[in-house]
Amino acid sequence: EYIRSYYYNKLELTRFSSSVGKFVGFTEYGVKIAANWNKDASELSAMKAQKEGYCLHNIQNWYNNMLTKS
């Protein structure tokens, strides 16, 4: 799962979660930001591509490292 959170003054405003597939807001301002980002199809597709490019590319390396440490 790919999660990208946005904070201000240690308060989480918004989060993109690949399992949900969209941005979610946690404050009044964060809900407005999330709604604007969710309207933008290119923003959503860019976040979904991050899972492919970052998580799926490195998962085998991380998994192998975990197995050798235990």
WOJOWO-V616166 format. One record per pair of residues at least 4 apart in sequence whose ideal C-beta (glycine too) atoms are under 7 Angstrom apart, sorted by the first residue. I is the first residue (numbers start at 1). J is the second residue. Records with the same first field share a line. If there is no record, write none. Layout:
I = J ; J
//
This chain:
1 = 17 ; 18 ; 19
2 = 18 ; 50 ; 51 ; 54 ; 55
3 = 15 ; 16 ; 17
4 = 15 ; 16 ; 47
5 = 12 ; 15
6 = 13 ; 14
7 = 11 ; 12 ; 13
8 = 13
11 = 27
12 = 26
13 = 25 ; 26 ; 27 ; 29 ; 30 ; 33
14 = 23 ; 24 ; 25 ; 26 ; 30 ; 33 ; 34
15 = 23 ; 24
16 = 23 ; 47
17 = 24
18 = 48 ; 51
20 = 24
22 = 38 ; 44
23 = 34 ; 37 ; 38
24 = 34
25 = 30 ; 31 ; 32 ; 33 ; 34
26 = 30
27 = 31
29 = 33
30 = 34
31 = 35
32 = 36
33 = 37
34 = 38
35 = 39
37 = 43
38 = 44
40 = 44
41 = 45
42 = 46
43 = 47
44 = 48
45 = 49
46 = 50
49 = 53
50 = 54
51 = 55 ; 56
52 = 56
53 = 57
54 = 58
55 = 59
58 = 62
59 = 63
60 = 64
61 = 65
62 = 66
63 = 67
64 = 68
65 = 69
66 = 70
//
